[in-house]
Amino acid sequence: LQRVRTAFLPHLADARRVLVVGEGDGRFLAAFLAANPHAAVDVVDGSRAMLALAARRTGSSPRVRFVAADVRGDPLPGSGYDLLVTNFVLDCFPPSDLAAVVPKLAAAVAPGGRWVVGDFRTPPGPPSVLRRAAVKLAVMYAFFR
């Protein structure tokens, strides 16, 4: 999972104003801050416990603002971001919620900005690999609801 979260870090060194939605425990955020010493980051998560873990993991960096909010109904903390990151979060919403969430998130990104998405997918391979992957994905979806 961390490889997926950080796969594009070498391409994000020029980001200056960043919105991370659904960060979780701060693993991506810590790696991003280490790779990009200049960005200011707004982190939105619906879980105060996850935000606290992320703050501890990143040493409560002054470059980060943590916001407890539900992106379905709460306002975003800003707009004009040159980078939006949604790792392992969009698949948590049913299609009816995504119809509102995706345009809302897209509107927060400045023209020419980038949106990085990391998510679960079934790997290619023979039927035995697909069955094992399907079971693992089902367990992860059940665990993360």
Secondary structure in CASP SS format (residue, H / E / C, confidence):
PFRMAT SS
TARGET T0000
AUTHOR 0000-0000-0000
METHOD secondary structure of the structure
MODEL  1
L C 1.00
Q H 1.00
R H 1.00
V H 1.00
R H 1.00
T H 1.00
A C 1.00
F C 1.00
L H 1.00
P H 1.00
H H 1.00
L C 1.00
A C 1.00
D C 1.00
A C 1.00
R C 1.00
R E 1.00
V E 1.00
L E 1.00
V E 1.00
V E 1.00
G C 1.00
E C 1.00
G C 1.00
D C 1.00
G C 1.00
R H 1.00
F H 1.00
L H 1.00
A H 1.00
A H 1.00
F H 1.00
L H 1.00
A H 1.00
A H 1.00
N C 1.00
P C 1.00
H C 1.00
A C 1.00
A E 1.00
V E 1.00
D E 1.00
V E 1.00
V E 1.00
D E 1.00
G C 1.00
S C 1.00
R H 1.00
A H 1.00
M H 1.00
L H 1.00
A H 1.00
L H 1.00
A H 1.00
A H 1.00
R H 1.00
R H 1.00
T C 1.00
G C 1.00
S C 1.00
S C 1.00
P C 1.00
R C 1.00
V E 1.00
R E 1.00
F E 1.00
V E 1.00
A E 1.00
A C 1.00
D C 1.00
V C 1.00
R C 1.00
G C 1.00
D C 1.00
P C 1.00
L C 1.00
P C 1.00
G C 1.00
S C 1.00
G C 1.00
Y E 1.00
D E 1.00
L E 1.00
L E 1.00
V E 1.00
T E 1.00
N E 1.00
F C 1.00
V C 1.00
L H 1.00
D H 1.00
C H 1.00
F C 1.00
P C 1.00
P H 1.00
S H 1.00
D H 1.00
L H 1.00
A H 1.00
A H 1.00
V H 1.00
V H 1.00
P H 1.00
K H 1.00
L H 1.00
A H 1.00
A H 1.00
A C 1.00
V E 1.00
A E 1.00
P E 1.00
G E 1.00
G E 1.00
R E 1.00
W E 1.00
V E 1.00
V E 1.00
G E 1.00
D C 1.00
F C 1.00
R C 1.00
T C 1.00
P C 1.00
P C 1.00
G C 1.00
P C 1.00
P H 1.00
S H 1.00
V H 1.00
L H 1.00
R H 1.00
R H 1.00
A H 1.00
A H 1.00
V H 1.00
K H 1.00
L H 1.00
A H 1.00
V H 1.00
M H 1.00
Y H 1.00
A H 1.00
F H 1.00
F H 1.00
R C 1.00
END
